[in-house]
């Protein structure tokens, strides 16, 4: 028994020792950017190291080292599914002051641990110039006017300058050719905290095809613009493909924004801090870009491809027979408007039966353009025996960098078609063997009554005719009625929207509740907004382009809804929009907003059409 216990203990200790062993790493954490005159910290982290000596403080251009390193150590141990693991982390923090604006490179730093040396990454960040304004004393931490959150005042005056909150359109180039990709970024710049952000007018992109790109709106990145420092968030990012030449103008829309600041009230005996809100309307700037027309005359075979491409084609198979399908695969690869390229027309012999080409487009965004591959499969069936030729194809595209057209040519293909399986048609004659076989299939003729008398009986006089006639007539009338009803419902677009409004809203509310239970609050509020906007847009027959709080309030009044329902709806929309830009969120608050949204939809469903004014 003692030996068995000792063996189990030895195996357990070996397992723990193996599981505890972790790799050692050394890295650095840097700020994204800082403002000139402020302090910042560099933290070097050593994970799973031992007997380490503190690293030397790196020398940074344009910065003064104030103190450090401040050392902190953290150790954790856990057992998951019977497996033990532990880790240690030692942080060495150095504090600097940013003295001069510019780019700063942090050199690689070396540390000794356990008899080995480890080196951190070589990284860089930016020091932004100070604000041009003279209100630096109002900024948090007293170092920059980037975000004016706190002020000492007993007055309620809260003036927000147009330069304090603005929306910009940023284009990747100032001019381009038709069909040439342009990256467009719509970005919010603010010096205040934002509690609510609502789109009043959507951006307009007249004259462009739009390819929307995924963005993660996060108000935290700092940027120096027009002599001032701002916190920024990307509202929209897309690729634009101009469809006509000339000077085209883009407007990023209008927005209703609620900004906040902290006000320190000097009440006796203790001062207190309050949050002060102010609603403002932000009119974004407009941006113009000059679109150059494609050079004329355009070469033969040009179908609108702009960028830089390569082509390839190949036949599938080596032998070809009549009545057997074959495939020609045509591939276009490159960067440009690859999603909007037309399928090339291949010169197939007239003796070939052609099927509709099948195309597949795999494109992705790389930088400020679209890169990918377009594959087209041409299926054809030879109908005759002999030698045939699939003609060479010319693919023509315009290269903006070379400012000229480029012609690429695919090879021609010579095919030797052999006799394949014979497909018998309905009018073809039978073979001799089939005729001989039929001649042997003759049976003896049976003799019957030599004086047959014809028996005539009208079908309408039978007992089963009239019941079947009545049943079939009823079925026909029912089919005509159902078809007419379906046609009326298909023509009634408004009716169909009303019929599906509640069903779609319930589906989205269920999806939002799923996100709520999993504490995914950002997705929860996003799905809840879709449910409310979509439901009231369908219920009130408001197009998506005209959805706004004012339009919904007006239409609810015409519909006959009470004013309290309209106020509650606007309140729920504001709560959802505010929550999307508020980092602190709670389950109770989210559940309360969900219940309010469900109540608004239920009350709307209780209003009958007869109540419209």
ABEGO torsion letter per residue (X at the ends): XAAAAAAAAAAAAAAAAAAABBBBBBBBBBBABBBBGBBBBBBBBBBGBBGBBBBBBBBBBGBBBABOBBBBBBBBBBBBGGBBBBBBBBBBBBBBBBABBEBBBBBBBBBBBGGBBBBBBBBBBBBBBBBABAAAAABBGGABAABBABBBBABABBBBBAAABBBBBBBABABBBBGBBBBBBBBBBBABBBABBBBABBBBBBGBBBBBBBBBBBBABBBBBGGBBBBBBBABBBBBBBABBEBBBBBAEBBBBBBBBBBBBBBOABBBBBBBBBBBBBBBBBBBBBBBBBBOBBBBGBAGBBEBBBBBBBBBEABBBBGBBBBBBBBBBEBEBAAABBBBBBBBBAABBBBBBBBBBBBBBBEABBBEBBBBBBBBBBABBEBBBBBBBBBBBBBAAAGBBBBBBBBBBBBBBBBBBBBBBAABBBBAAAAAAAAABBBBBBBBBABBBBBBBBAAABAAAAAAAAAAAAAAAAAAAAAAAAAAAAABAAAAAAAAAAAAAAAAAAAAAAAAAAGBAAAAAAAAAAAAAAAAAAAAGBBAAABBAAAAAAAAAAAGBBAAAAAAAAAAAAAAAAAAABABBBAAAAAAAAAAAAAAAAAAAABBAAABX
